[in-house]
Amino acid sequence: MRVLVVKTSSMGDLVHTLPALTDATDVCGDIRFDWVCEPAFSDIPLWHPSVDNFLAIPLRRWKGKLFRLLLSHDFAAFKQVLGAERYDAVIDAQGLLKSAFLITRFTDGPKHGFDRQSAKEGMASSVYDVKHRVARSKHAISRTRELFAKVLGYSVPETNPDASIDLGRPRELADRLVLITQTSRQAKCWISERWRAVIEDAIPRFSEVVLPVGSEADYEMVLDMSDGLPVRIMHQASLDDVAYEISRARAVVSVDTGLAHVADALGKEMLALYGPTKPRLVGPVGARSQILRSPTGKMTDINASAVIEWVSQAGKVSD
């Protein structure tokens, strides 16, 4: 059986989809997947051993340019690639107008997705041949697992979500603390001075403190935050490289961003800092993940002392 998955973004959403592929593989056995996603996240589908290929489409780059996109040679070529193979099922797990009308409707195979009440944008369901009701009150991982189960005809396994991430490299544990301090939404960022206090306390407890950054602006922020401290700032050359660093860490502290979901899926001991967003529907679910929520919804009201205490406990193995 060959299945095409349509899940284009964001990083956390793609990671949340991986357990559904594990379920399908465990139950159905002989099943293989292709995946349509944004180029920036193209490493993620290939982390799962049941995925053969990814098709990259830069919908974010084309935002606000729909008319030009529809007439472009790039889009014509992409449609041709989409329709080149017949699939036993096409699963639009995105549930948005852009995924349905710009991607799913050009695929070759029975098209499945959320019904009008379940999809994030109800009109997207008009594209699907088969529509599935999945409660929006469930966590994103559970919603996707249930969607795949309904499409492929099995009951959702009662096991905990398993992303089955395989980075293709040995994952010996290192005495490392990874601090994921930057995210694109300013309201989800924590105060630099408090990060610095955490770093200063952590340095004697770990052999290495690593701070991944994804842009030049992030690099400047982290460089200023850690000025004079013996840390390693890691440029995000690829998601593969960052995920590998996280996979070998003893502990992770992260703001609400995509890499937090990577750490959660890898089963790392992690403290996730949440302010304005609610983790009930999209937050970490792993047994070793802990969520520290601001009492007011503002990141400024998360105290450094609580984070330092958590890090000190995580670092006891290396004391």
VODOLUM-966628 format. One record per atom (N, C-alpha, C): residue number from 1; atom name; x, y, z. Coordinates in steps of 0.2 Angstrom, whole numbers. Layout:
// VODOLUM-966628
REC  nr atom  east north    up
REC NUM   CA     X     Y     Z
...
***
This chain:
// VODOLUM-966628
REC  nr atom  east north    up
REC   1    N     4    -6     0
REC   1   CA     0     0     0
REC   1    C     4     6     0
REC   2    N     3    11    -4
REC   2   CA     6    17    -4
REC   2    C     2    23    -3
REC   3    N     4    27     2
REC   3   CA     0    33     4
REC   3    C     4    39     4
REC   4    N     0    44     2
REC   4   CA     3    51     2
REC   4    C     0    55     7
REC   5    N     5    58    11
REC   5   CA     3    62    17
REC   5    C     4    70    15
REC   6    N    -1    74    16
REC   6   CA    -1    81    15
REC   6    C     0    84    22
REC   7    N     5    86    24
REC   7   CA     6    90    30
REC   7    C    12    94    29
REC   8    N    11   101    28
REC   8   CA    16   105    25
REC   8    C    20   109    30
REC   9    N    17   111    36
REC   9   CA    20   115    41
REC   9    C    15   114    47
REC  10    N    18   117    53
REC  10   CA    24   119    54
REC  10    C    29   113    57
REC  11    N    35   115    60
REC  11   CA    39   110    62
REC  11    C    35   105    67
REC  12    N    32   108    72
REC  12   CA    29   104    77
REC  12    C    23   100    74
REC  13    N    20   103    70
REC  13   CA    14    99    66
REC  13    C    17    93    63
REC  14    N    22    93    59
REC  14   CA    25    87    56
REC  14    C    27    82    61
REC  15    N    31    84    66
REC  15   CA    33    80    72
REC  15    C    27    76    75
REC  16    N    21    80    76
REC  16   CA    15    77    79
REC  16    C    12    72    74
REC  17    N    14    72    68
REC  17   CA    11    67    63
REC  17    C    15    60    63
REC  18    N    21    60    65
REC  18   CA    25    54    65
REC  18    C    22    48    68
REC  19    N    19    49    74
REC  19   CA    16    43    78
REC  19    C    10    40    74
REC  20    N     7    44    70
REC  20   CA     2    41    66
REC  20    C     5    36    60
REC  21    N    10    38    58
REC  21   CA    14    33    53
REC  21    C    16    27    56
REC  22    N    18    27    63
REC  22   CA    20    21    66
REC  22    C    14    17    68
REC  23    N     9    20    69
REC  23   CA     3    16    70
REC  23    C     1    12    64
REC  24    N     1    15    58
REC  24   CA    -1    12    52
REC  24    C     4     7    50
REC  25    N    10     8    51
REC  25   CA    15     3    50
REC  25    C    15    -3    54
REC  26    N    13    -2    60
REC  26   CA    13    -8    65
REC  26    C     7   -12    63
REC  27    N     1    -9    61
REC  27   CA    -5   -12    60
REC  27    C    -6   -15    53
REC  28    N    -4   -11    48
REC  28   CA    -4   -13    41
REC  28    C     1   -17    38
REC  29    N     7   -16    41
REC  29   CA    13   -20    39
REC  29    C    16   -17    33
REC  30    N    14   -20    27
REC  30   CA    17   -18    21
REC  30    C    14   -11    18
REC  31    N    16    -6    21
REC  31   CA    14     1    19
REC  31    C    19     6    19
REC  32    N    19    10    14
REC  32   CA    25    15    13
REC  32    C    22    22    11
REC  33    N    25    27    13
REC  33   CA    22    34    13
REC  33    C    27    38     9
REC  34    N    24    43     5
REC  34   CA    27    49     3
REC  34    C    24    55     6
REC  35    N    27    61     6
REC  35   CA    25    66    11
REC  35    C    26    73     7
REC  36    N    21    77     7
REC  36   CA    22    84     5
REC  36    C    23    89    10
REC  37    N    28    93    10
REC  37   CA    29    98    15
REC  37    C    33   104    13
REC  38    N    34   109    17
REC  38   CA    38   114    16
REC  38    C    45   112    15
REC  39    N    49   115    11
REC  39   CA    56   114    10
REC  39    C    60   114    17
REC  40    N    58   119    21
REC  40   CA    62   120    27
REC  40    C    62   114    32
REC  41    N    56   110    31
REC  41   CA    55   105    36
REC  41    C    56    98    32
REC  42    N    59    98    27
REC  42   CA    60    91    23
REC  42    C    64    86    26
REC  43    N    68    88    31
REC  43   CA    72    82    35
REC  43    C    67    78    39
REC  44    N    61    81    41
REC  44   CA    57    77    46
REC  44    C    54    71    43
REC  45    N    51    71    37
REC  45   CA    47    65    35
REC  45    C    52    59    35
REC  46    N    58    61    33
REC  46   CA    63    55    32
REC  46    C    66    53    38
REC  47    N    64    56    44
REC  47   CA    66    53    50
REC  47    C    62    46    52
REC  48    N    56    46    48
REC  48   CA    52    40    49
REC  48    C    54    34    44
REC  49    N    55    28    47
REC  49   CA    58    23    42
REC  49    C    53    21    37
REC  50    N    46    22    38
REC  50   CA    41    20    33
REC  50    C    40    26    27
REC  51    N    44    31    27
REC  51   CA    43    36    22
REC  51    C    49    35    17
REC  52    N    47    35    11
REC  52   CA    52    34     5
REC  52    C    54    41     2
REC  53    N    49    45     1
REC  53   CA    51    52    -2
REC  53    C    47    58     1
REC  54    N    50    64     0
REC  54   CA    46    70     1
REC  54    C    45    74    -5
REC  55    N    40    78    -5
REC  55   CA    39    82   -11
REC  55    C    39    89    -8
REC  56    N    43    94    -9
REC  56   CA    44   100    -6
REC  56    C    40   105   -10
REC  57    N    36   109    -7
REC  57   CA    32   114   -10
REC  57    C    32   121    -5
REC  58    N    35   126    -8
REC  58   CA    36   132    -4
REC  58    C    30   137    -3
REC  59    N    24   134     0
REC  59   CA    18   138     1
REC  59    C    19   145     4
REC  60    N    24   144     9
REC  60   CA    25   151    13
REC  60    C    28   156     9
REC  61    N    33   154     5
REC  61   CA    36   159     0
REC  61    C    31   162    -5
REC  62    N    26   158    -6
REC  62   CA    21   160   -11
REC  62    C    15   164    -8
REC  63    N    15   165    -1
REC  63   CA    10   168     2
REC  63    C     9   175    -1
REC  64    N     2   177    -2
REC  64   CA     1   183    -5
REC  64    C     2   184   -12
REC  65    N     4   179   -15
REC  65   CA     5   179   -23
REC  65    C     2   173   -26
REC  66    N    -5   172   -24
REC  66   CA    -8   166   -27
REC  66    C   -10   167   -34
REC  67    N   -11   172   -37
REC  67   CA   -13   173   -44
REC  67    C    -7   171   -48
REC  68    N    -1   174   -46
REC  68   CA     5   173   -49
REC  68    C     7   166   -49
REC  69    N     6   163   -43
REC  69   CA     8   156   -42
REC  69    C     4   151   -47
REC  70    N    -3   153   -47
REC  70   CA    -7   148   -51
REC  70    C    -5   148   -59
REC  71    N    -2   154   -61
REC  71   CA     1   154   -68
REC  71    C     8   153   -69
REC  72    N    11   151   -64
REC  72   CA    19   150   -64
REC  72    C    21   143   -67
REC  73    N    27   143   -70
REC  73   CA    29   137   -72
REC  73    C    31   132   -66
REC  74    N    33   135   -60
REC  74   CA    34   131   -54
REC  74    C    28   127   -52
REC  75    N    23   130   -52
REC  75   CA    17   127   -50
REC  75    C    14   122   -55
REC  76    N    15   123   -61
REC  76   CA    13   118   -66
REC  76    C    18   112   -65
REC  77    N    24   113   -64
REC  77   CA    29   107   -63
REC  77    C    27   103   -57
REC  78    N    25   107   -52
REC  78   CA    23   104   -45
REC  78    C    17   100   -46
REC  79    N    12   102   -50
REC  79   CA     6    98   -51
REC  79    C     7    92   -55
REC  80    N    12    92   -59
REC  80   CA    14    87   -63
REC  80    C    17    81   -59
REC  81    N    21    83   -54
REC  81   CA    24    79   -50
REC  81    C    19    76   -45
REC  82    N    15    80   -43
REC  82   CA     9    77   -38
REC  82    C     5    72   -41
REC  83    N     4    73   -48
REC  83   CA    -1    68   -51
REC  83    C     3    62   -54
REC  84    N    10    62   -53
REC  84   CA    14    57   -57
REC  84    C    13    50   -54
REC  85    N    10    49   -48
REC  85   CA    10    42   -45
REC  85    C     3    41   -43
REC  86    N     0    36   -44
REC  86   CA    -7    34   -41
REC  86    C    -6    31   -34
REC  87    N    -9    34   -29
REC  87   CA    -9    32   -22
REC  87    C   -15    28   -20
REC  88    N   -14    23   -15
REC  88   CA   -20    20   -13
REC  88    C   -24    24    -8
REC  89    N   -21    29    -5
REC  89   CA   -24    34    -1
REC  89    C   -20    41    -1
REC  90    N   -24    46    -1
REC  90   CA   -20    53     0
REC  90    C   -23    56     6
REC  91    N   -19    57    11
REC  91   CA   -22    59    18
REC  91    C   -20    67    19
REC  92    N   -24    71    19
REC  92   CA   -23    78    20
REC  92    C   -24    79    27
REC  93    N   -18    79    31
REC  93   CA   -19    80    38
REC  93    C   -18    87    40
REC  94    N   -17    92    35
REC  94   CA   -17    99    37
REC  94    C   -24   102    38
REC  95    N   -28   101    34
REC  95   CA   -35   103    35
REC  95    C   -36   110    34
REC  96    N   -32   113    29
REC  96   CA   -32   120    27
REC  96    C   -34   121    20
REC  97    N   -37   127    18
REC  97   CA   -39   128    11
REC  97    C   -33   128     7
REC  98    N   -27   130     9
REC  98   CA   -21   130     5
REC  98    C   -19   123     3
REC  99    N   -19   119     9
REC  99   CA   -17   112     7
REC  99    C   -22   108     3
REC 100    N   -28   109     4
REC 100   CA   -33   106     0
REC 100    C   -33   108    -7
REC 101    N   -34   114    -8
REC 101   CA   -35   117   -15
REC 101    C   -28   118   -19
REC 102    N   -22   118   -16
REC 102   CA   -16   119   -20
REC 102    C   -12   113   -20
REC 103    N   -14   108   -16
REC 103   CA   -10   102   -16
REC 103    C   -15    96   -17
REC 104    N   -19    94   -12
REC 104   CA   -23    88   -12
REC 104    C   -27    87   -18
REC 105    N   -30    92   -21
REC 105   CA   -34    91   -26
REC 105    C   -31    89   -33
REC 106    N   -24    90   -33
REC 106   CA   -20    88   -39
REC 106    C   -17    81   -38
REC 107    N   -18    78   -33
REC 107   CA   -15    71   -32
REC 107    C   -19    66   -35
REC 108    N   -16    60   -36
REC 108   CA   -20    55   -40
REC 108    C   -21    49   -35
REC 109    N   -27    48   -32
REC 109   CA   -29    43   -28
REC 109    C   -35    46   -23
REC 110    N   -38    41   -20
REC 110   CA   -44    43   -15
REC 110    C   -41    48   -10
REC 111    N   -45    54   -10
REC 111   CA   -43    60    -6
REC 111    C   -47    59     1
REC 112    N   -43    59     6
REC 112   CA   -46    59    13
REC 112    C   -44    65    17
REC 113    N   -48    67    22
REC 113   CA   -47    73    26
REC 113    C   -52    74    31
REC 114    N   -51    78    36
REC 114   CA   -56    80    41
REC 114    C   -62    83    38
REC 115    N   -68    81    41
REC 115   CA   -74    84    38
REC 115    C   -75    91    40
REC 116    N   -81    94    38
REC 116   CA   -81   102    39
REC 116    C   -81   104    46
REC 117    N   -83   100    51
REC 117   CA   -83   102    58
REC 117    C   -76   100    61
REC 118    N   -72    96    58
REC 118   CA   -66    94    61
REC 118    C   -60    98    58
REC 119    N   -60   100    52
REC 119   CA   -55   103    49
REC 119    C   -54   110    52
REC 120    N   -47   113    52
REC 120   CA   -46   119    54
REC 120    C   -50   124    50
REC 121    N   -50   123    44
REC 121   CA   -54   128    39
REC 121    C   -59   123    35
REC 122    N   -65   124    37
REC 122   CA   -70   119    35
REC 122    C   -71   118    28
REC 123    N   -70   123    24
REC 123   CA   -71   123    17
REC 123    C   -66   118    14
REC 124    N   -61   117    17
REC 124   CA   -56   112    14
REC 124    C   -59   105    13
REC 125    N   -64   103    17
REC 125   CA   -67    97    16
REC 125    C   -70    96    10
REC 126    N   -72   101     6
REC 126   CA   -75   100     0
REC 126    C   -71    97    -6
REC 127    N   -64    97    -5
REC 127   CA   -60    94    -9
REC 127    C   -59    86    -8
REC 128    N   -61    84    -2
REC 128   CA   -60    77    -1
REC 128    C   -65    72    -3
REC 129    N   -63    66    -6
REC 129   CA   -68    61    -8
REC 129    C   -71    58    -2
REC 130    N   -67    57     4
REC 130   CA   -70    54    10
REC 130    C   -68    59    16
REC 131    N   -73    60    20
REC 131   CA   -72    65    25
REC 131    C   -73    62    32
REC 132    N   -69    63    37
REC 132   CA   -69    60    43
REC 132    C   -70    65    49
REC 133    N   -74    63    53
REC 133   CA   -76    67    59
REC 133    C   -71    65    65
REC 134    N   -67    70    67
REC 134   CA   -62    69    73
REC 134    C   -63    75    77
REC 135    N   -64    74    84
REC 135   CA   -65    79    88
REC 135    C   -59    84    88
REC 136    N   -61    91    88
REC 136   CA   -56    96    88
REC 136    C   -53    97    95
REC 137    N   -57    94   100
REC 137   CA   -55    95   107
REC 137    C   -49    90   109
REC 138    N   -47    86   105
REC 138   CA   -41    81   106
REC 138    C   -35    84   105
REC 139    N   -30    82   108
REC 139   CA   -23    84   106
REC 139    C   -21    83    99
REC 140    N   -17    87    96
REC 140   CA   -15    86    89
REC 140    C   -13    79    87
REC 141    N    -9    76    91
REC 141   CA    -6    70    90
REC 141    C   -12    65    90
REC 142    N   -16    65    94
REC 142   CA   -22    60    95
REC 142    C   -27    61    89
REC 143    N   -28    68    87
REC 143   CA   -32    69    81
REC 143    C   -29    66    75
REC 144    N   -22    66    74
REC 144   CA   -19    64    68
REC 144    C   -19    56    68
REC 145    N   -18    53    74
REC 145   CA   -18    46    74
REC 145    C   -25    43    73
REC 146    N   -30    47    75
REC 146   CA   -37    44    73
REC 146    C   -39    45    66
REC 147    N   -36    51    63
REC 147   CA   -38    52    56
REC 147    C   -35    46    52
REC 148    N   -28    44    53
REC 148   CA   -25    39    49
REC 148    C   -29    32    50
REC 149    N   -31    31    57
REC 149   CA   -34    25    58
REC 149    C   -41    24    54
REC 150    N   -45    30    54
REC 150   CA   -51    30    50
REC 150    C   -50    29    43
REC 151    N   -45    32    40
REC 151   CA   -43    31    33
REC 151    C   -41    24    31
REC 152    N   -37    21    35
REC 152   CA   -34    15    34
REC 152    C   -37     9    37
REC 153    N   -43    10    41
REC 153   CA   -47     5    43
REC 153    C   -45     1    49
REC 154    N   -42     4    54
REC 154   CA   -40     0    60
REC 154    C   -42     5    66
REC 155    N   -42     2    72
REC 155   CA   -43     5    78
REC 155    C   -37     9    81
REC 156    N   -37    14    83
REC 156   CA   -31    18    86
REC 156    C   -28    14    91
REC 157    N   -22    12    91
REC 157   CA   -18     8    96
REC 157    C   -19    11   103
REC 158    N   -19     8   108
REC 158   CA   -19    10   115
REC 158    C   -12    12   118
REC 159    N    -7    11   113
REC 159   CA     0    13   115
REC 159    C     1    20   116
REC 160    N     6    22   119
REC 160   CA     8    29   119
REC 160    C    11    31   112
REC 161    N    10    38   110
REC 161   CA    13    40   104
REC 161    C    20    38   103
REC 162    N    22    35    97
REC 162   CA    29    33    96
REC 162    C    31    36    89
REC 163    N    35    41    89
REC 163   CA    37    44    83
REC 163    C    42    40    78
REC 164    N    45    35    82
REC 164   CA    50    31    78
REC 164    C    55    35    74
REC 165    N    58    40    77
REC 165   CA    63    44    74
REC 165    C    69    40    73
REC 166    N    72    40    67
REC 166   CA    78    37    66
REC 166    C    83    42    62
REC 167    N    88    44    66
REC 167   CA    92    49    63
REC 167    C    98    46    59
REC 168    N    98    40    59
REC 168   CA   104    37    55
REC 168    C   110    37    58
REC 169    N   111    39    64
REC 169   CA   117    40    68
REC 169    C   117    37    75
REC 170    N   123    35    77
REC 170   CA   123    32    84
REC 170    C   121    38    89
REC 171    N   117    36    94
REC 171   CA   115    41    99
REC 171    C   117    40   106
REC 172    N   124    40   107
REC 172   CA   127    39   113
REC 172    C   125    46   117
REC 173    N   123    45   124
REC 173   CA   121    50   128
REC 173    C   127    54   130
REC 174    N   127    61   129
REC 174   CA   132    65   131
REC 174    C   130    69   137
REC 175    N   135    72   141
REC 175   CA   133    76   147
REC 175    C   132    83   145
REC 176    N   126    84   142
REC 176   CA   125    90   138
REC 176    C   118    93   140
REC 177    N   118    99   141
REC 177   CA   111   103   142
REC 177    C   110   107   136
REC 178    N   104   106   133
REC 178   CA   102   110   127
REC 178    C    97   115   129
REC 179    N    98   121   127
REC 179   CA    93   127   129
REC 179    C    91   130   123
REC 180    N    84   129   121
REC 180   CA    81   131   115
REC 180    C    78   138   117
REC 181    N    81   143   116
REC 181   CA    79   150   119
REC 181    C    75   154   114
REC 182    N    75   153   108
REC 182   CA    72   157   103
REC 182    C    66   155    99
REC 183    N    62   159    97
REC 183   CA    56   157    93
REC 183    C    53   163    90
REC 184    N    50   162    84
REC 184   CA    48   167    80
REC 184    C    43   172    83
REC 185    N    39   170    88
REC 185   CA    34   174    91
REC 185    C    37   177    97
REC 186    N    38   183    97
REC 186   CA    41   187   103
REC 186    C    38   185   110
REC 187    N    31   185   110
REC 187   CA    27   184   116
REC 187    C    29   177   119
REC 188    N    32   172   115
REC 188   CA    33   166   118
REC 188    C    41   166   120
REC 189    N    44   171   119
REC 189   CA    51   171   122
REC 189    C    52   173   129
REC 190    N    57   170   132
REC 190   CA    59   172   139
REC 190    C    64   177   140
REC 191    N    64   180   146
REC 191   CA    69   186   147
REC 191    C    76   184   146
REC 192    N    80   187   143
REC 192   CA    87   185   142
REC 192    C    91   185   148
REC 193    N    90   189   153
REC 193   CA    93   189   159
REC 193    C    92   183   163
REC 194    N    86   180   162
REC 194   CA    84   174   166
REC 194    C    87   168   163
REC 195    N    88   168   156
REC 195   CA    91   163   153
REC 195    C    99   163   155
REC 196    N   102   169   156
REC 196   CA   109   169   158
REC 196    C   110   166   165
REC 197    N   105   168   169
REC 197   CA   105   165   176
REC 197    C   105   157   176
REC 198    N   101   155   171
REC 198   CA   100   147   171
REC 198    C   107   145   168
REC 199    N   110   148   163
REC 199   CA   116   146   160
REC 199    C   122   146   165
REC 200    N   122   151   169
REC 200   CA   127   152   174
REC 200    C   127   146   179
REC 201    N   121   144   181
REC 201   CA   120   139   186
REC 201    C   121   132   183
REC 202    N   120   131   177
REC 202   CA   121   125   173
REC 202    C   128   123   172
REC 203    N   132   128   170
REC 203   CA   139   127   168
REC 203    C   143   122   172
REC 204    N   142   123   179
REC 204   CA   146   118   183
REC 204    C   143   111   183
REC 205    N   137   110   181
REC 205   CA   133   104   182
REC 205    C   134    99   175
REC 206    N   135   103   170
REC 206   CA   136    99   163
REC 206    C   142   100   160
REC 207    N   145    95   156
REC 207   CA   151    96   153
REC 207    C   150   101   147
REC 208    N   144   102   144
REC 208   CA   143   107   139
REC 208    C   136   109   139
REC 209    N   135   116   138
REC 209   CA   129   119   137
REC 209    C   128   121   130
REC 210    N   123   119   126
REC 210   CA   122   120   119
REC 210    C   116   125   118
REC 211    N   117   130   114
REC 211   CA   111   134   112
REC 211    C   110   134   104
REC 212    N   105   131   102
REC 212   CA   104   131    94
REC 212    C   101   137    92
REC 213    N   103   140    86
REC 213   CA   100   146    83
REC 213    C    98   144    76
REC 214    N    93   148    74
REC 214   CA    90   146    67
REC 214    C    91   152    62
REC 215    N    94   158    65
REC 215   CA    94   164    60
REC 215    C   100   168    63
REC 216    N   102   173    59
REC 216   CA   107   177    61
REC 216    C   105   182    67
REC 217    N    98   184    67
REC 217   CA    95   188    72
REC 217    C    95   184    79
REC 218    N    93   177    78
REC 218   CA    94   173    84
REC 218    C   101   172    87
REC 219    N   106   172    82
REC 219   CA   113   171    84
REC 219    C   115   177    88
REC 220    N   113   183    86
REC 220   CA   115   189    89
REC 220    C   112   190    96
REC 221    N   106   187    97
REC 221   CA   102   188   103
REC 221    C   106   183   108
REC 222    N   107   177   106
REC 222   CA   110   172   110
REC 222    C   117   174   112
REC 223    N   121   176   107
REC 223   CA   128   179   108
REC 223    C   128   184   114
REC 224    N   123   189   114
REC 224   CA   123   194   119
REC 224    C   121   191   125
REC 225    N   116   186   125
REC 225   CA   114   183   131
REC 225    C   119   179   135
REC 226    N   124   176   131
REC 226   CA   129   172   134
REC 226    C   136   175   134
REC 227    N   136   181   133
REC 227   CA   143   184   132
REC 227    C   147   183   138
REC 228    N   153   180   136
REC 228   CA   158   178   141
REC 228    C   157   172   145
REC 229    N   152   168   143
REC 229   CA   151   161   146
REC 229    C   153   156   141
REC 230    N   156   150   144
REC 230   CA   158   145   140
REC 230    C   152   140   137
REC 231    N   149   143   132
REC 231   CA   143   139   129
REC 231    C   145   138   122
REC 232    N   141   133   119
REC 232   CA   142   132   112
REC 232    C   136   134   108
REC 233    N   136   139   104
REC 233   CA   130   142   100
REC 233    C   130   138    93
REC 234    N   125   134    92
REC 234   CA   125   130    86
REC 234    C   120   133    81
REC 235    N   123   135    75
REC 235   CA   119   137    70
REC 235    C   115   131    67
REC 236    N   109   132    65
REC 236   CA   105   127    63
REC 236    C   106   126    55
REC 237    N   112   122    54
REC 237   CA   113   121    47
REC 237    C   108   116    44
REC 238    N   106   111    48
REC 238   CA   100   107    46
REC 238    C    96   105    52
REC 239    N    90   103    51
REC 239   CA    86   100    56
REC 239    C    89    93    58
REC 240    N    92    89    54
REC 240   CA    95    83    55
REC 240    C   101    84    61
REC 241    N   105    89    60
REC 241   CA   110    91    64
REC 241    C   108    93    71
REC 242    N   103    97    71
REC 242   CA   100   100    78
REC 242    C    97    94    81
REC 243    N    93    90    78
REC 243   CA    90    84    81
REC 243    C    95    79    84
REC 244    N   100    78    80
REC 244   CA   105    74    83
REC 244    C   108    76    89
REC 245    N   110    83    90
REC 245   CA   112    86    96
REC 245    C   107    85   101
REC 246    N   101    86   100
REC 246   CA    96    85   105
REC 246    C    95    78   107
REC 247    N    96    73   103
REC 247   CA    95    66   104
REC 247    C   100    64   109
REC 248    N   106    67   109
REC 248   CA   112    65   113
REC 248    C   112    69   120
REC 249    N   107    74   121
REC 249   CA   108    78   127
REC 249    C   105    74   133
REC 250    N   107    76   139
REC 250   CA   105    73   145
REC 250    C    98    77   147
REC 251    N    98    83   145
REC 251   CA    92    87   147
REC 251    C    91    93   142
REC 252    N    85    95   142
REC 252   CA    83   101   137
REC 252    C    78   105   141
REC 253    N    79   112   140
REC 253   CA    74   117   142
REC 253    C    73   121   136
REC 254    N    66   122   134
REC 254   CA    64   125   128
REC 254    C    58   129   129
REC 255    N    58   135   125
REC 255   CA    52   139   125
REC 255    C    47   135   120
REC 256    N    41   137   119
REC 256   CA    36   134   115
REC 256    C    38   135   107
REC 257    N    42   130   104
REC 257   CA    44   131    98
REC 257    C    45   124    95
REC 258    N    46   123    88
REC 258   CA    46   117    85
REC 258    C    51   112    88
REC 259    N    57   114    90
REC 259   CA    62   110    92
REC 259    C    60   107    99
REC 260    N    56   110   103
REC 260   CA    53   107   109
REC 260    C    49   100   107
REC 261    N    46   100   102
REC 261   CA    42    94   100
REC 261    C    47    89    97
REC 262    N    52    91    94
REC 262   CA    57    86    92
REC 262    C    60    83    98
REC 263    N    62    87   103
REC 263   CA    65    84   110
REC 263    C    60    79   113
REC 264    N    53    81   113
REC 264   CA    48    77   116
REC 264    C    47    71   112
REC 265    N    47    71   106
REC 265   CA    47    65   102
REC 265    C    53    60   102
REC 266    N    59    63   104
REC 266   CA    65    59   105
REC 266    C    65    56   112
REC 267    N    60    58   116
REC 267   CA    60    55   123
REC 267    C    65    58   128
REC 268    N    67    65   126
REC 268   CA    72    68   131
REC 268    C    69    70   137
REC 269    N    73    71   142
REC 269   CA    70    74   148
REC 269    C    70    82   147
REC 270    N    64    85   147
REC 270   CA    63    91   145
REC 270    C    59    95   149
REC 271    N    60   102   150
REC 271   CA    56   107   153
REC 271    C    54   112   148
REC 272    N    47   112   146
REC 272   CA    45   117   141
REC 272    C    42   123   145
REC 273    N    43   129   143
REC 273   CA    41   135   146
REC 273    C    35   137   141
REC 274    N    29   138   144
REC 274   CA    23   140   141
REC 274    C    21   147   144
REC 275    N    19   151   139
REC 275   CA    16   158   142
REC 275    C     9   159   138
REC 276    N     9   162   133
REC 276   CA     2   164   130
REC 276    C    -1   158   126
REC 277    N     2   152   125
REC 277   CA    -1   147   121
REC 277    C    -3   141   126
REC 278    N    -8   138   125
REC 278   CA   -11   133   129
REC 278    C    -8   126   127
REC 279    N    -5   122   131
REC 279   CA    -2   116   129
REC 279    C    -6   110   129
REC 280    N   -13   111   131
REC 280   CA   -17   105   131
REC 280    C   -18   102   124
REC 281    N   -18   106   119
REC 281   CA   -20   103   112
REC 281    C   -14   102   108
REC 282    N    -8   105   110
REC 282   CA    -2   105   106
REC 282    C     4   104   109
REC 283    N     4   104   116
REC 283   CA    10   103   120
REC 283    C    13    97   120
REC 284    N    19    96   123
REC 284   CA    23    90   124
REC 284    C    19    85   128
REC 285    N    19    78   126
REC 285   CA    15    73   129
REC 285    C    20    67   132
REC 286    N    26    68   130
REC 286   CA    31    62   132
REC 286    C    31    62   140
REC 287    N    33    55   142
REC 287   CA    33    54   149
REC 287    C    39    58   153
REC 288    N    44    60   149
REC 288   CA    49    63   152
REC 288    C    49    71   151
REC 289    N    43    73   148
REC 289   CA    43    80   147
REC 289    C    38    83   153
REC 290    N    41    89   155
REC 290   CA    37    93   160
REC 290    C    36   100   157
REC 291    N    30   103   159
REC 291   CA    28   109   156
REC 291    C    27   114   162
REC 292    N    31   120   161
REC 292   CA    30   125   166
REC 292    C    27   131   163
REC 293    N    21   132   166
REC 293   CA    16   137   163
REC 293    C    17   144   167
REC 294    N    17   149   164
REC 294   CA    16   156   167
REC 294    C     9   156   170
REC 295    N     9   158   176
REC 295   CA     2   159   180
REC 295    C    -2   164   177
REC 296    N     1   169   173
REC 296   CA    -3   174   170
REC 296    C    -4   174   162
REC 297    N     0   169   159
REC 297   CA     0   169   152
REC 297    C     6   173   149
REC 298    N    10   177   153
REC 298   CA    15   181   151
REC 298    C    22   177   153
REC 299    N    26   177   148
REC 299   CA    33   174   149
REC 299    C    37   177   155
REC 300    N    36   184   155
REC 300   CA    39   187   160
REC 300    C    38   185   167
REC 301    N    32   181   168
REC 301   CA    30   179   175
REC 301    C    32   172   176
REC 302    N    37   169   172
REC 302   CA    40   163   174
REC 302    C    47   165   177
REC 303    N    48   162   183
REC 303   CA    53   164   187
REC 303    C    59   160   185
REC 304    N    65   163   186
REC 304   CA    71   159   184
REC 304    C    73   154   189
REC 305    N    71   155   196
REC 305   CA    72   150   201
REC 305    C    69   143   200
REC 306    N    63   143   197
REC 306   CA    60   137   195
REC 306    C    63   133   190
REC 307    N    66   136   185
REC 307   CA    70   133   179
REC 307    C    76   131   182
REC 308    N    80   135   186
REC 308   CA    86   133   189
REC 308    C    85   127   193
REC 309    N    80   126   197
REC 309   CA    79   121   201
REC 309    C    78   114   197
REC 310    N    74   115   192
REC 310   CA    73   109   187
REC 310    C    80   107   184
REC 311    N    84   112   182
REC 311   CA    90   110   179
REC 311    C    95   107   184
REC 312    N    95   109   190
REC 312   CA    99   107   195
REC 312    C    98    99   196
REC 313    N    91    97   196
REC 313   CA    89    90   197
REC 313    C    91    86   191
REC 314    N    90    89   185
REC 314   CA    92    85   179
REC 314    C   100    84   178
REC 315    N   104    89   182
REC 315   CA   111    89   181
REC 315    C   114    85   187
REC 316    N   110    82   191
REC 316   CA   113    78   197
REC 316    C   117    72   195
REC 317    N   115    69   189
REC 317   CA   119    63   187
REC 317    C   126    65   185
REC 318    N   127    71   183
REC 318   CA   133    74   181
REC 318    C   137    77   186
REC 319    N   134    78   192
REC 319   CA   138    81   198
REC 319    C   144    77   200
***
